[in-house]
Amino acid sequence: MSLKDRARIRAEATEEGRQDVEQEVQIQQRLRNWKRRTMWLGVALALCIGVIALFSEGQPLHQYAGASTKFLVYLAMCLLAVFMYAAGTSYVVWNYLRDIRKIHKKFAPPGSRYRTGK
Protein backbone atom coordinates (compact mmCIF):
# COMPACT_ATOMS: atom_id res chain seq x y z
CA MET A 1 0.00 0.00 0.00
CA SER A 2 1.46 3.31 -1.06
CA LEU A 3 1.62 6.48 1.00
CA LYS A 4 -1.07 8.05 -1.20
CA ASP A 5 -3.46 5.20 -0.51
CA ARG A 6 -2.85 5.41 3.22
CA ALA A 7 -3.43 9.17 3.22
CA ARG A 8 -6.64 8.73 1.22
CA ILE A 9 -7.91 6.02 3.57
CA ARG A 10 -7.06 8.15 6.61
CA ALA A 11 -8.88 11.15 5.11
CA GLU A 12 -11.94 9.00 4.34
CA ALA A 13 -11.90 7.60 7.88
CA THR A 14 -11.69 11.10 9.35
CA GLU A 15 -14.62 12.25 7.22
CA GLU A 16 -16.64 9.20 8.20
CA GLY A 17 -15.92 9.84 11.87
CA ARG A 18 -17.05 13.45 11.50
CA GLN A 19 -20.28 12.31 9.82
CA ASP A 20 -20.89 9.79 12.60
CA VAL A 21 -20.57 12.48 15.25
CA GLU A 22 -22.90 14.81 13.32
CA GLN A 23 -25.46 12.04 12.99
CA GLU A 24 -25.37 11.29 16.71
CA VAL A 25 -25.77 14.97 17.59
CA GLN A 26 -28.83 15.27 15.33
CA ILE A 27 -30.42 12.16 16.84
CA GLN A 28 -29.67 13.41 20.37
CA GLN A 29 -31.37 16.73 19.60
CA ARG A 30 -34.40 14.92 18.17
CA LEU A 31 -34.55 12.71 21.26
CA ARG A 32 -34.31 15.73 23.58
CA ASN A 33 -37.21 17.42 21.75
CA TRP A 34 -39.42 14.32 21.91
CA LYS A 35 -38.64 13.80 25.59
CA ARG A 36 -39.62 17.39 26.30
CA ARG A 37 -42.87 17.03 24.35
CA THR A 38 -43.67 13.80 26.18
CA MET A 39 -43.02 15.42 29.54
CA TRP A 40 -45.28 18.41 28.84
CA LEU A 41 -48.05 16.21 27.46
CA GLY A 42 -47.81 14.01 30.56
CA VAL A 43 -48.11 17.04 32.82
CA ALA A 44 -51.11 18.32 30.84
CA LEU A 45 -52.75 14.89 31.03
CA ALA A 46 -52.18 14.64 34.79
CA LEU A 47 -53.62 18.12 35.34
CA CYS A 48 -56.65 17.33 33.22
CA ILE A 49 -57.29 14.11 35.13
CA GLY A 50 -56.83 15.98 38.41
CA VAL A 51 -59.40 18.56 37.39
CA ILE A 52 -61.84 15.83 36.35
CA ALA A 53 -61.42 14.25 39.78
CA LEU A 54 -62.56 17.50 41.40
CA PHE A 55 -65.91 17.18 39.62
CA SER A 56 -66.48 13.58 40.82
CA GLU A 57 -69.32 12.71 43.14
CA GLY A 58 -68.45 13.57 46.73
CA GLN A 59 -65.97 16.25 45.71
CA PRO A 60 -66.42 20.01 46.27
CA LEU A 61 -67.13 20.91 42.61
CA HIS A 62 -69.58 18.09 41.86
CA GLN A 63 -72.53 20.50 41.91
CA TYR A 64 -71.03 22.28 38.88
CA ALA A 65 -70.49 19.09 36.87
CA GLY A 66 -72.18 19.01 33.51
CA ALA A 67 -71.09 19.80 29.99
CA SER A 68 -67.72 21.05 31.17
CA THR A 69 -66.91 17.69 32.72
CA LYS A 70 -67.78 15.92 29.48
CA PHE A 71 -65.46 18.28 27.61
CA LEU A 72 -62.67 17.60 30.12
CA VAL A 73 -63.11 13.83 29.72
CA TYR A 74 -62.85 14.14 25.93
CA LEU A 75 -59.82 16.38 26.32
CA ALA A 76 -58.18 13.83 28.61
CA MET A 77 -58.86 11.06 26.08
CA CYS A 78 -57.24 13.09 23.31
CA LEU A 79 -54.30 14.01 25.51
CA LEU A 80 -53.81 10.34 26.38
CA ALA A 81 -53.63 9.40 22.71
CA VAL A 82 -51.18 12.19 21.91
CA PHE A 83 -49.11 11.40 25.02
CA MET A 84 -48.87 7.73 24.02
CA TYR A 85 -47.77 8.73 20.51
CA ALA A 86 -45.08 11.05 21.88
CA ALA A 87 -43.88 8.44 24.38
CA GLY A 88 -43.70 5.79 21.66
CA THR A 89 -41.80 8.12 19.35
CA SER A 90 -39.39 9.00 22.17
CA TYR A 91 -38.75 5.31 22.76
CA VAL A 92 -38.15 4.64 19.06
CA VAL A 93 -35.71 7.56 18.74
CA TRP A 94 -33.88 6.49 21.93
CA ASN A 95 -33.61 2.92 20.64
CA TYR A 96 -32.34 4.18 17.28
CA LEU A 97 -29.67 6.30 18.99
CA ARG A 98 -28.58 3.31 21.07
CA ASP A 99 -28.32 1.12 17.96
CA ILE A 100 -26.40 3.78 16.03
CA ARG A 101 -23.90 4.03 18.89
CA LYS A 102 -23.45 0.25 18.83
CA ILE A 103 -22.83 0.32 15.09
CA HIS A 104 -20.37 3.18 15.37
CA LYS A 105 -18.54 1.35 18.13
CA LYS A 106 -18.42 -1.93 16.22
CA PHE A 107 -17.31 -0.49 12.88
CA ALA A 108 -15.27 2.48 14.07
CA PRO A 109 -12.69 3.77 11.59
CA PRO A 110 -9.06 4.11 12.67
CA GLY A 111 -8.48 7.14 14.86
CA SER A 112 -12.11 7.34 15.95
CA ARG A 113 -13.11 8.05 19.54
CA TYR A 114 -15.02 4.74 19.45
CA ARG A 115 -11.96 2.74 18.46
CA THR A 116 -10.77 0.57 21.31
CA GLY A 117 -7.93 -1.88 21.50
CA LYS A 118 -5.40 -2.41 18.73
N, CA and C atoms as an extended XYZ file, in Angstrom:
354
Properties=species:S:1:pos:R:3:atomname:S:1:resname:S:1:resid:I:1 pbc="F F F"
N         0.854       -1.169        0.000 N   MET     1
C         0.000        0.000        0.000 CA  MET     1
C         0.902        1.236        0.000 C   MET     1
N         0.623        2.125       -0.921 N   SER     2
C         1.463        3.308       -1.056 CA  SER     2
C         1.053        4.376       -0.038 C   SER     2
N         1.898        5.373        0.081 N   LEU     3
C         1.624        6.482        1.000 CA  LEU     3
C         0.368        7.246        0.599 C   LEU     3
N         0.135        7.352       -0.729 N   LYS     4
C        -1.068        8.048       -1.205 CA  LYS     4
C        -2.326        7.309       -0.777 C   LYS     4
N        -2.296        6.003       -0.906 N   ASP     5
C        -3.462        5.204       -0.512 CA  ASP     5
C        -3.728        5.326        0.981 C   ASP     5
N        -2.687        5.281        1.772 N   ARG     6
C        -2.845        5.413        3.224 CA  ARG     6
C        -3.416        6.782        3.595 C   ARG     6
N        -2.929        7.815        2.942 N   ALA     7
C        -3.428        9.169        3.221 CA  ALA     7
C        -4.896        9.285        2.821 C   ALA     7
N        -5.250        8.692        1.683 N   ARG     8
C        -6.635        8.726        1.220 CA  ARG     8
C        -7.546        7.980        2.196 C   ARG     8
N        -7.111        6.807        2.634 N   ILE     9
C        -7.906        6.022        3.572 CA  ILE     9
C        -8.066        6.763        4.896 C   ILE     9
N        -6.986        7.388        5.361 N   ARG    10
C        -7.056        8.149        6.610 CA  ARG    10
C        -8.013        9.336        6.470 C   ARG    10
N        -7.981       10.012        5.329 N   ALA    11
C        -8.880       11.148        5.107 CA  ALA    11
C       -10.336       10.674        5.050 C   ALA    11
N       -10.583        9.542        4.396 N   GLU    12
C       -11.937        9.000        4.342 CA  GLU    12
C       -12.425        8.594        5.735 C   GLU    12
N       -11.528        8.005        6.520 N   ALA    13
C       -11.896        7.600        7.877 CA  ALA    13
C       -12.206        8.820        8.739 C   ALA    13
N       -11.449        9.873        8.587 N   THR    14
C       -11.689       11.101        9.349 CA  THR    14
C       -13.042       11.697        8.970 C   THR    14
N       -13.329       11.718        7.677 N   GLU    15
C       -14.616       12.251        7.218 CA  GLU    15
C       -15.776       11.394        7.726 C   GLU    15
N       -15.593       10.093        7.700 N   GLU    16
C       -16.636        9.195        8.198 CA  GLU    16
C       -16.864        9.391        9.694 C   GLU    16
N       -15.793        9.580       10.443 N   GLY    17
C       -15.920        9.842       11.875 CA  GLY    17
C       -16.661       11.140       12.153 C   GLY    17
N       -16.366       12.161       11.357 N   ARG    18
C       -17.054       13.448       11.502 CA  ARG    18
C       -18.544       13.300       11.207 C   ARG    18
N       -18.879       12.538       10.167 N   GLN    19
C       -20.282       12.314        9.823 CA  GLN    19
C       -20.997       11.522       10.921 C   GLN    19
N       -20.297       10.559       11.509 N   ASP    20
C       -20.892        9.785       12.605 CA  ASP    20
C       -21.239       10.684       13.787 C   ASP    20
N       -20.319       11.569       14.126 N   VAL    21
C       -20.565       12.479       15.253 CA  VAL    21
C       -21.727       13.413       14.937 C   VAL    21
N       -21.780       13.938       13.721 N   GLU    22
C       -22.897       14.810       13.323 CA  GLU    22
C       -24.224       14.075       13.406 C   GLU    22
N       -24.235       12.829       12.948 N   GLN    23
C       -25.460       12.041       12.988 CA  GLN    23
C       -25.927       11.822       14.424 C   GLN    23
N       -25.001       11.497       15.304 N   GLU    24
C       -25.365       11.295       16.707 CA  GLU    24
C       -25.910       12.567       17.340 C   GLU    24
N       -25.312       13.695       17.025 N   VAL    25
C       -25.774       14.968       17.586 CA  VAL    25
C       -27.196       15.264       17.117 C   VAL    25
N       -27.478       15.026       15.845 N   GLN    26
C       -28.825       15.273       15.333 CA  GLN    26
C       -29.849       14.363       16.002 C   GLN    26
N       -29.499       13.099       16.193 N   ILE    27
C       -30.419       12.163       16.838 CA  ILE    27
C       -30.617       12.551       18.299 C   ILE    27
N       -29.545       12.983       18.981 N   GLN    28
C       -29.672       13.413       20.373 CA  GLN    28
C       -30.595       14.617       20.499 C   GLN    28
N       -30.495       15.560       19.568 N   GLN    29
C       -31.372       16.727       19.596 CA  GLN    29
C       -32.828       16.316       19.369 C   GLN    29
N       -33.040       15.403       18.429 N   ARG    30
C       -34.401       14.922       18.170 CA  ARG    30
C       -34.954       14.220       19.404 C   ARG    30
N       -34.121       13.410       20.053 N   LEU    31
C       -34.555       12.712       21.264 CA  LEU    31
C       -34.888       13.699       22.375 C   LEU    31
N       -34.064       14.719       22.550 N   ARG    32
C       -34.312       15.734       23.580 CA  ARG    32
C       -35.654       16.426       23.330 C   ARG    32
N       -35.934       16.759       22.074 N   ASN    33
C       -37.206       17.417       21.748 CA  ASN    33
C       -38.399       16.510       22.040 C   ASN    33
N       -38.308       15.237       21.665 N   TRP    34
C       -39.424       14.323       21.910 CA  TRP    34
C       -39.606       14.051       23.394 C   TRP    34
N       -38.514       13.983       24.141 N   LYS    35
C       -38.640       13.797       25.588 CA  LYS    35
C       -39.345       14.991       26.221 C   LYS    35
N       -38.987       16.187       25.762 N   ARG    36
C       -39.617       17.395       26.297 CA  ARG    36
C       -41.107       17.415       25.969 C   ARG    36
N       -41.450       17.065       24.733 N   ARG    37
C       -42.868       17.026       24.352 CA  ARG    37
C       -43.630       16.007       25.196 C   ARG    37
N       -43.027       14.841       25.387 N   THR    38
C       -43.670       13.796       26.182 CA  THR    38
C       -43.892       14.263       27.608 C   THR    38
N       -42.894       14.934       28.171 N   MET    39
C       -43.024       15.422       29.543 CA  MET    39
C       -44.172       16.427       29.658 C   MET    39
N       -44.232       17.392       28.758 N   TRP    40
C       -45.277       18.412       28.836 CA  TRP    40
C       -46.659       17.805       28.595 C   TRP    40
N       -46.754       16.864       27.679 N   LEU    41
C       -48.048       16.213       27.458 CA  LEU    41
C       -48.456       15.394       28.677 C   LEU    41
N       -47.508       14.759       29.341 N   GLY    42
C       -47.812       14.012       30.563 CA  GLY    42
C       -48.299       14.920       31.673 C   GLY    42
N       -47.674       16.077       31.808 N   VAL    43
C       -48.111       17.041       32.824 CA  VAL    43
C       -49.519       17.537       32.505 C   VAL    43
N       -49.779       17.852       31.235 N   ALA    44
C       -51.114       18.323       30.843 CA  ALA    44
C       -52.162       17.241       31.091 C   ALA    44
N       -51.820       15.991       30.786 N   LEU    45
C       -52.753       14.886       31.027 CA  LEU    45
C       -53.026       14.716       32.519 C   LEU    45
N       -51.989       14.785       33.339 N   ALA    46
C       -52.177       14.639       34.792 CA  ALA    46
C       -53.038       15.774       35.352 C   ALA    46
N       -52.804       16.989       34.887 N   LEU    47
C       -53.618       18.115       35.343 CA  LEU    47
C       -55.077       17.949       34.926 C   LEU    47
N       -55.283       17.512       33.706 N   CYS    48
C       -56.648       17.331       33.218 CA  CYS    48
C       -57.368       16.255       34.036 C   CYS    48
N       -56.684       15.170       34.326 N   ILE    49
C       -57.290       14.108       35.132 CA  ILE    49
C       -57.546       14.611       36.559 C   ILE    49
N       -56.629       15.405       37.079 N   GLY    50
C       -56.830       15.978       38.411 CA  GLY    50
C       -58.035       16.891       38.471 C   GLY    50
N       -58.237       17.675       37.430 N   VAL    51
C       -59.401       18.564       37.392 CA  VAL    51
C       -60.689       17.745       37.268 C   VAL    51
N       -60.659       16.688       36.474 N   ILE    52
C       -61.844       15.829       36.348 CA  ILE    52
C       -62.197       15.222       37.699 C   ILE    52
N       -61.173       14.846       38.460 N   ALA    53
C       -61.419       14.248       39.778 CA  ALA    53
C       -62.123       15.226       40.715 C   ALA    53
N       -61.886       16.514       40.549 N   LEU    54
C       -62.555       17.503       41.400 CA  LEU    54
C       -64.060       17.568       41.150 C   LEU    54
N       -64.487       17.154       39.961 N   PHE    55
C       -65.910       17.180       39.623 CA  PHE    55
C       -66.602       15.858       39.938 C   PHE    55
N       -65.883       14.886       40.500 N   SER    56
C       -66.484       13.577       40.822 CA  SER    56
C       -67.485       13.716       41.960 C   SER    56
N       -68.329       12.693       42.076 N   GLU    57
C       -69.316       12.706       43.144 CA  GLU    57
C       -68.610       12.637       44.491 C   GLU    57
N       -69.053       13.501       45.403 N   GLY    58
C       -68.453       13.570       46.729 CA  GLY    58
C       -67.327       14.586       46.818 C   GLY    58
N       -67.025       15.233       45.721 N   GLN    59
C       -65.970       16.246       45.705 CA  GLN    59
C       -66.612       17.645       45.730 C   GLN    59
N       -65.834       18.674       46.072 N   PRO    60
C       -66.418       20.011       46.267 CA  PRO    60
C       -67.065       20.627       45.020 C   PRO    60
N       -66.587       20.280       43.821 N   LEU    61
C       -67.129       20.913       42.612 CA  LEU    61
C       -68.151       20.038       41.895 C   LEU    61
N       -68.639       18.992       42.527 N   HIS    62
C       -69.580       18.091       41.862 CA  HIS    62
C       -70.872       18.804       41.463 C   HIS    62
N       -71.282       19.784       42.227 N   GLN    63
C       -72.525       20.498       41.910 CA  GLN    63
C       -72.429       21.252       40.585 C   GLN    63
N       -71.213       21.549       40.127 N   TYR    64
C       -71.031       22.283       38.876 CA  TYR    64
C       -70.748       21.348       37.692 C   TYR    64
N       -70.772       20.041       37.944 N   ALA    65
C       -70.490       19.086       36.872 CA  ALA    65
C       -71.585       19.164       35.820 C   ALA    65
N       -71.212       18.950       34.611 N   GLY    66
C       -72.182       19.009       33.511 CA  GLY    66
C       -71.438       18.887       32.199 C   GLY    66
N       -71.706       19.822       31.309 N   ALA    67
C       -71.086       19.795       29.987 CA  ALA    67
C       -69.579       20.012       30.071 C   ALA    67
N       -69.156       20.800       31.050 N   SER    68
C       -67.719       21.053       31.173 CA  SER    68
C       -66.963       19.782       31.532 C   SER    68
N       -67.566       18.931       32.340 N   THR    69
C       -66.915       17.685       32.716 CA  THR    69
C       -66.792       16.763       31.506 C   THR    69
N       -67.831       16.740       30.685 N   LYS    70
C       -67.785       15.922       29.476 CA  LYS    70
C       -66.666       16.410       28.556 C   LYS    70
N       -66.529       17.717       28.432 N   PHE    71
C       -65.458       18.282       27.615 CA  PHE    71
C       -64.089       17.900       28.176 C   PHE    71
N       -63.946       17.956       29.503 N   LEU    72
C       -62.669       17.597       30.124 CA  LEU    72
C       -62.335       16.119       29.924 C   LEU    72
N       -63.341       15.265       29.955 N   VAL    73
C       -63.106       13.833       29.722 CA  VAL    73
C       -62.633       13.617       28.282 C   VAL    73
N       -63.276       14.259       27.320 N   TYR    74
C       -62.846       14.136       25.928 CA  TYR    74
C       -61.444       14.703       25.737 C   TYR    74
N       -61.155       15.799       26.399 N   LEU    75
C       -59.820       16.382       26.324 CA  LEU    75
C       -58.785       15.418       26.897 C   LEU    75
N       -59.106       14.785       28.010 N   ALA    76
C       -58.181       13.826       28.612 CA  ALA    76
C       -57.959       12.631       27.690 C   ALA    76
N       -59.007       12.183       27.015 N   MET    77
C       -58.857       11.062       26.085 CA  MET    77
C       -57.945       11.435       24.924 C   MET    77
N       -58.107       12.633       24.404 N   CYS    78
C       -57.242       13.092       23.311 CA  CYS    78
C       -55.804       13.266       23.793 C   CYS    78
N       -55.645       13.841       24.966 N   LEU    79
C       -54.298       14.011       25.513 CA  LEU    79
C       -53.618       12.665       25.755 C   LEU    79
N       -54.383       11.667       26.179 N   LEU    80
C       -53.806       10.340       26.383 CA  LEU    80
C       -53.285        9.772       25.069 C   LEU    80
N       -54.061        9.911       24.009 N   ALA    81
C       -53.630        9.399       22.706 CA  ALA    81
C       -52.367       10.113       22.226 C   ALA    81
N       -52.344       11.424       22.350 N   VAL    82
C       -51.178       12.192       21.907 CA  VAL    82
C       -49.971       11.888       22.794 C   VAL    82
N       -50.198       11.739       24.089 N   PHE    83
C       -49.108       11.398       25.019 CA  PHE    83
C       -48.516       10.033       24.669 C   PHE    83
N       -49.367        9.063       24.379 N   MET    84
C       -48.870        7.733       24.024 CA  MET    84
C       -48.077        7.778       22.722 C   MET    84
N       -48.514        8.571       21.761 N   TYR    85
C       -47.768        8.725       20.508 CA  TYR    85
C       -46.398        9.334       20.772 C   TYR    85
N       -46.356       10.388       21.578 N   ALA    86
C       -45.085       11.049       21.878 CA  ALA    86
C       -44.159       10.118       22.664 C   ALA    86
N       -44.702        9.366       23.605 N   ALA    87
C       -43.883        8.437       24.384 CA  ALA    87
C       -43.339        7.329       23.484 C   ALA    87
N       -44.166        6.820       22.585 N   GLY    88
C       -43.701        5.787       21.655 CA  GLY    88
C       -42.626        6.311       20.724 C   GLY    88
N       -42.801        7.521       20.226 N   THR    89
C       -41.805        8.118       19.352 CA  THR    89
C       -40.505        8.364       20.108 C   THR    89
N       -40.594        8.812       21.353 N   SER    90
C       -39.393        9.002       22.167 CA  SER    90
C       -38.650        7.689       22.341 C   SER    90
N       -39.384        6.621       22.594 N   TYR    91
C       -38.750        5.315       22.760 CA  TYR    91
C       -38.065        4.862       21.479 C   TYR    91
N       -38.726        5.053       20.338 N   VAL    92
C       -38.149        4.640       19.065 CA  VAL    92
C       -36.877        5.433       18.762 C   VAL    92
N       -36.894        6.737       18.997 N   VAL    93
C       -35.711        7.561       18.743 CA  VAL    93
C       -34.579        7.184       19.700 C   VAL    93
N       -34.906        6.913       20.967 N   TRP    94
C       -33.883        6.494       21.927 CA  TRP    94
C       -33.269        5.163       21.505 C   TRP    94
N       -34.103        4.220       21.078 N   ASN    95
C       -33.614        2.916       20.636 CA  ASN    95
C       -32.733        3.057       19.390 C   ASN    95
N       -33.124        3.928       18.484 N   TYR    96
C       -32.343        4.182       17.276 CA  TYR    96
C       -30.973        4.764       17.633 C   TYR    96
N       -30.940        5.713       18.560 N   LEU    97
C       -29.672        6.297       18.992 CA  LEU    97
C       -28.778        5.234       19.617 C   LEU    97
N       -29.350        4.380       20.430 N   ARG    98
C       -28.583        3.312       21.066 CA  ARG    98
C       -27.997        2.366       20.018 C   ARG    98
N       -28.797        2.008       19.008 N   ASP    99
C       -28.319        1.116       17.957 CA  ASP    99
C       -27.239        1.781       17.101 C   ASP    99
N       -27.409        3.059       16.805 N   ILE   100
C       -26.401        3.780       16.026 CA  ILE   100
C       -25.068        3.809       16.783 C   ILE   100
N       -25.127        4.033       18.087 N   ARG   101
C       -23.898        4.033       18.885 CA  ARG   101
C       -23.223        2.664       18.861 C   ARG   101
N       -24.016        1.598       18.916 N   LYS   102
C       -23.447        0.254       18.835 CA  LYS   102
C       -22.754        0.040       17.490 C   LYS   102
N       -23.407        0.473       16.419 N   ILE   103
C       -22.828        0.318       15.086 CA  ILE   103
C       -21.548        1.125       14.969 C   ILE   103
N       -21.567        2.344       15.446 N   HIS   104
C       -20.366        3.181       15.366 CA  HIS   104
C       -19.231        2.593       16.193 C   HIS   104
N       -19.571        1.969       17.288 N   LYS   105
C       -18.541        1.350       18.127 CA  LYS   105
C       -17.975        0.099       17.469 C   LYS   105
N       -18.852       -0.674       16.829 N   LYS   106
C       -18.421       -1.927       16.220 CA  LYS   106
C       -17.584       -1.696       14.966 C   LYS   106
N       -17.973       -0.731       14.152 N   PHE   107
C       -17.306       -0.488       12.878 CA  PHE   107
C       -16.577        0.854       12.866 C   PHE   107
N       -15.942        1.188       13.962 N   ALA   108
C       -15.273        2.482       14.070 CA  ALA   108
C       -14.045        2.531       13.164 C   ALA   108
N       -13.884        3.634       12.427 N   PRO   109
C       -12.691        3.768       11.590 CA  PRO   109
C       -11.467        4.047       12.458 C   PRO   109
N       -10.281        3.822       11.904 N   PRO   110
C        -9.061        4.108       12.673 CA  PRO   110
C        -9.010        5.572       13.107 C   PRO   110
N        -8.600        5.787       14.341 N   GLY   111
C        -8.480        7.145       14.862 CA  GLY   111
C        -9.762        7.691       15.437 C   GLY   111
N       -10.824        6.893       15.433 N   SER   112
C       -12.112        7.337       15.951 CA  SER   112
C       -12.124        7.295       17.483 C   SER   112
N       -12.996        8.072       18.075 N   ARG   113
C       -13.112        8.054       19.541 CA  ARG   113
C       -13.740        6.759       20.016 C   ARG   113
N       -14.407        6.010       19.092 N   TYR   114
C       -15.019        4.743       19.449 CA  TYR   114
C       -14.038        3.572       19.357 C   TYR   114
N       -12.932        3.811       18.705 N   ARG   115
C       -11.965        2.739       18.460 CA  ARG   115
C       -11.330        2.339       19.782 C   ARG   115
N       -11.405        1.073       20.104 N   THR   116
C       -10.767        0.569       21.311 CA  THR   116
C        -9.840       -0.568       20.947 C   THR   116
N        -8.865       -0.785       21.746 N   GLY   117
C        -7.929       -1.881       21.502 CA  GLY   117
C        -6.932       -1.542       20.426 C   GLY   117
N        -6.457       -2.584       19.751 N   LYS   118
C        -5.403       -2.408       18.727 CA  LYS   118
C        -5.983       -2.030       17.390 C   LYS   118
